Amino acid sequence: MNDIPLFTLTNQIDNDRVSVNHLFFPAGGHTQWHRHDRDYVIVPMEDAHLVMENAEGTKDVYLKRGECYYREVGVEHNVTNPNDFDVTLMEIEIK
């Protein structure tokens, strides 16, 4: 059995133009492998280090609270929170 905690996604807004999700990553948690069906923007709620795994390998990503980043549709990846603290992100999917 895998004891790695999973992140949780809570949808806050879903209308004709956007879907806004609250992403909560417990310390040591991860997303599991997934693919995005829409372009999206991530807004970190605190400074954090995350580990991104994709087909090309693994890389460390350092986020700054309030500094957004954009990703295009089709990204397949797993995201892990290696910190000893929880991390919260807001995800805005563009419809």
trRosetta pair geometry for C-beta under 8 A, 3 or more apart (Angstrom, degrees):
i j d omega theta_ij theta_ji phi_ij phi_ji
4 28 6.5 -132 -143 147 76 94
4 29 6.8 133 166 -126 79 40
4 30 5.8 4 150 17 127 109
5 26 4.5 -27 105 65 148 131
5 27 8.0 60 43 68 134 49
5 28 6.2 86 29 92 99 90
5 29 4.1 -57 91 -96 93 94
5 30 7.8 134 83 18 53 60
6 29 6.1 75 177 -160 5 104
6 30 6.8 -51 -118 70 51 57
6 31 7.3 73 -158 -132 78 21
6 32 6.6 -10 -125 -23 108 105
7 23 5.9 7 169 -174 130 88
7 24 6.1 163 -164 82 77 49
7 25 4.6 -31 -104 -95 107 67
7 26 7.3 -168 -98 10 52 70
7 29 5.2 128 -63 140 66 127
7 30 6.8 -93 -20 119 96 16
7 31 5.1 -20 24 -91 127 64
7 79 7.6 9 -23 81 148 104
7 81 7.6 115 -78 -12 105 119
8 23 7.6 165 83 -152 46 45
8 24 4.8 -6 55 55 91 104
9 21 5.1 -13 -165 -174 98 126
9 22 7.2 146 -158 74 46 52
9 23 5.6 -12 -102 -101 74 71
9 24 8.0 -165 -72 22 31 73
9 91 7.8 -33 -134 33 107 134
10 21 6.7 145 71 -160 40 70
10 22 4.4 -16 61 57 97 105
10 24 7.5 32 -1 -6 105 108
11 14 5.6 9 173 -42 129 116
11 19 6.4 -47 -139 -174 109 98
11 20 7.3 111 -161 78 62 51
11 21 5.4 -40 -99 -101 56 79
11 22 7.9 -155 -73 18 10 76
12 20 4.9 -54 65 99 99 100
12 21 6.8 164 9 -106 85 23
12 22 5.6 79 -36 -24 118 100
13 18 6.4 23 109 99 115 99
13 19 6.8 180 94 -148 68 34
13 20 4.0 36 42 30 101 111
14 18 7.9 -124 -122 105 35 53
14 19 4.8 18 -111 -118 78 86
14 20 7.7 -137 -60 28 53 63
15 18 6.5 23 51 50 88 64
15 19 7.9 -179 26 -78 49 54
16 95 6.7 -146 157 88 40 146
17 94 7.7 -33 165 -151 68 61
17 95 5.5 -172 -168 50 20 108
18 92 5.7 -22 -164 -169 125 89
18 93 6.4 144 -162 75 65 57
18 94 6.2 -29 -106 -107 80 45
18 95 6.1 -145 -77 3 27 95
19 38 7.5 113 32 48 113 159
19 92 7.6 155 78 -157 47 43
19 93 4.3 -5 56 54 96 113
19 95 6.8 92 -15 -48 88 107
20 90 6.7 -9 -170 -175 94 100
20 91 7.2 158 -156 83 45 53
20 92 5.3 -9 -105 -105 78 72
20 93 7.7 -153 -71 22 33 72
21 90 7.2 153 80 -161 49 52
21 91 4.3 -13 61 60 101 104
21 92 7.9 -168 24 -73 70 31
21 93 7.2 43 -4 -12 109 104
22 88 7.0 -21 -172 -163 86 102
22 90 6.3 -26 -104 -106 55 69
23 88 6.9 147 82 -159 60 50
23 89 4.3 -14 63 64 115 92
23 90 7.2 -176 17 -89 86 18
23 91 5.6 64 -25 -17 120 112
24 86 6.7 -7 -172 -178 86 117
24 87 7.8 155 -158 85 42 49
24 88 5.6 -13 -105 -105 66 79
25 29 4.7 -170 -169 75 69 117
25 30 7.7 41 -143 -84 105 21
25 31 7.8 -50 -101 -58 105 78
25 50 7.6 41 100 -109 176 111
25 79 7.4 -84 -100 118 140 108
25 81 3.9 137 146 -37 126 141
25 86 6.4 159 86 -163 57 65
25 87 4.3 -8 61 62 112 93
25 88 7.4 -163 24 -74 75 32
25 89 7.3 37 -8 1 110 101
26 29 4.1 98 56 -34 74 130
26 81 7.0 168 84 65 33 141
26 86 5.3 -38 -124 -108 42 94
27 81 6.3 -116 -129 118 28 116
27 83 5.8 -98 -126 96 83 71
27 84 5.3 31 -150 -161 137 27
27 85 5.6 87 -82 12 110 4
27 86 5.7 -76 -36 -64 74 53
28 80 7.8 -24 -169 -174 35 93
28 81 6.5 -36 7 86 12 85
28 82 7.1 46 -100 -127 49 33
29 80 7.3 -176 101 -148 37 58
29 81 5.1 18 55 36 75 114
30 78 5.8 19 177 173 119 100
30 79 6.3 170 -152 88 70 46
30 80 4.2 -23 -96 -99 103 73
30 81 7.1 -158 -74 12 51 70
31 34 6.0 -87 141 11 116 120
31 77 7.8 49 65 108 136 77
31 78 5.7 -171 62 -151 91 57
31 79 4.6 50 -4 43 121 86
31 80 7.8 -114 7 -64 74 46
32 78 6.1 -67 171 -121 13 102
33 53 7.9 -70 -93 92 86 112
33 76 6.6 21 -174 177 94 91
33 77 7.1 -148 -135 124 64 14
33 78 4.8 -50 -77 -62 59 100
34 76 7.1 -161 99 -142 28 62
34 77 7.3 -30 58 63 64 53
34 78 7.5 109 11 -89 71 58
35 74 6.6 -22 -169 -153 103 32
35 75 6.9 166 -146 82 58 41
35 76 4.5 -23 -91 -92 87 82
36 39 7.9 90 136 -94 127 15
36 40 5.9 -109 -161 2 144 126
36 71 6.7 98 36 111 163 118
36 73 5.9 -134 109 -134 93 46
36 74 6.7 -40 69 17 80 19
36 75 5.0 19 24 48 114 88
36 93 7.6 -163 -163 -116 106 109
37 73 6.3 -1 170 -145 22 101
38 73 5.6 -48 -151 -94 10 99
38 93 4.3 78 84 -173 136 103
38 94 5.9 -177 164 60 111 55
38 95 6.4 -42 -131 -89 144 48
39 70 7.2 3 179 -173 100 95
39 71 7.1 -179 -154 94 59 51
39 72 5.3 -29 -109 -130 88 49
39 73 5.3 -58 -54 -36 60 81
39 93 7.4 135 81 -157 44 59
39 94 4.7 -22 78 48 97 115
40 70 7.4 171 93 -150 40 56
40 71 5.7 -8 62 60 83 90
40 91 5.6 1 179 -174 130 93
40 92 6.2 158 -159 81 74 48
40 93 4.6 -32 -98 -99 102 60
40 94 6.6 -168 -87 3 42 79
41 68 5.3 -1 -178 -172 108 120
41 69 7.1 165 -154 84 64 33
41 70 5.3 -27 -100 -98 76 71
41 71 7.9 168 -88 20 30 68
41 91 7.4 156 80 -156 47 47
41 92 4.5 -8 56 57 97 103
41 94 7.5 68 -9 -36 93 104
42 63 7.9 -77 123 -122 119 135
42 68 6.6 154 78 -154 47 65
42 69 5.4 -11 55 59 97 83
42 70 8.0 -169 17 -77 72 25
42 71 7.2 34 -12 -1 106 109
42 89 5.3 -17 -165 -177 100 125
42 90 7.2 146 -159 78 49 50
42 91 5.6 -17 -102 -101 71 71
42 92 8.0 -165 -73 21 26 72
43 66 6.9 4 -168 -129 93 32
43 68 5.1 -29 -91 -97 75 86
43 89 6.7 145 72 -167 47 69
43 90 4.2 -12 58 58 104 102
43 91 7.9 -159 22 -69 73 28
43 92 7.2 45 -10 -10 107 105
44 47 7.3 79 135 -93 137 24
44 48 6.1 -156 -156 26 131 107
44 63 4.0 138 -61 155 159 130
44 64 6.7 137 64 79 135 27
44 65 5.6 -109 108 -105 97 38
44 66 7.1 -66 72 -5 76 27
44 67 6.8 -3 37 53 108 68
44 87 7.5 -43 -146 -173 95 103
44 88 7.9 118 -163 89 53 56
44 89 5.5 -37 -102 -108 52 83
45 65 6.3 -5 153 -134 22 90
45 87 7.7 149 53 -176 91 59
45 88 4.1 -17 40 88 139 100
45 89 6.5 -148 -2 -88 89 29
45 90 6.8 96 -53 -18 98 89
46 65 5.0 -12 -127 -85 23 109
46 87 6.5 -131 58 -132 105 69
46 88 6.8 76 5 42 98 83
47 62 7.9 1 -171 179 85 83
47 63 6.6 176 -148 95 41 68
47 64 5.6 -6 -106 -126 84 47
47 65 5.3 -62 -43 -24 63 89
48 62 7.7 -176 95 -152 40 49
48 63 5.0 0 57 55 80 108
48 81 7.2 -37 179 -135 130 95
48 83 6.0 -84 -149 -31 91 149
48 85 8.0 -128 -111 81 101 101
48 87 4.5 71 -123 -117 163 127
49 60 6.3 -19 -167 -167 101 102
49 61 7.2 146 -160 78 51 49
49 62 5.5 -20 -103 -103 72 71
49 63 7.6 -169 -79 19 24 77
49 82 6.3 -50 105 58 105 101
49 83 6.0 136 51 -62 87 98
50 60 7.7 148 81 -159 41 53
50 61 4.8 -21 66 65 89 103
50 63 6.5 34 1 -13 107 116
50 79 5.6 -6 175 -170 126 100
50 80 6.7 150 -168 74 72 46
50 81 6.0 -40 -113 -95 81 57
50 82 7.5 147 -133 11 31 83
50 87 7.0 -156 -75 108 102 172
51 58 6.1 2 -180 -171 102 105
51 59 7.5 169 -154 85 60 32
51 60 6.0 -35 -102 -102 70 58
51 61 7.3 170 -95 18 19 83
51 79 7.2 149 77 -159 52 50
51 80 4.4 -16 59 60 104 101
51 82 5.6 64 -17 -26 116 116
52 58 7.0 160 84 -152 47 55
52 59 5.5 -16 61 61 95 81
52 60 7.9 156 19 -107 79 9
52 61 5.3 51 -13 -19 114 125
52 77 5.6 -14 -169 -173 88 138
52 78 7.8 152 -157 78 45 48
52 79 5.7 -15 -102 -105 68 76
53 57 7.5 -94 -142 144 64 29
53 58 4.9 -20 -99 -98 77 83
53 77 6.0 151 78 -160 54 77
53 78 4.5 -6 56 55 112 93
53 79 7.7 -159 22 -74 74 32
53 80 7.4 46 -11 -7 106 106
54 57 7.2 2 62 48 67 35
54 75 7.2 -65 -113 -170 133 82
54 76 6.3 122 -141 87 87 66
54 77 4.4 -41 -82 -96 88 95
55 76 6.7 55 -33 75 100 110
63 67 7.0 -176 -170 67 67 99
63 69 7.7 -106 -116 -4 95 125
63 89 7.9 -59 -175 -97 170 109
64 67 4.1 40 72 15 101 128
71 75 5.1 -31 168 -19 125 154
72 75 6.7 124 73 -38 58 101
81 86 7.5 29 153 -142 159 37
81 87 4.9 -165 -123 19 131 123
83 86 8.0 -126 89 -24 116 8
83 87 6.4 105 38 -45 136 111
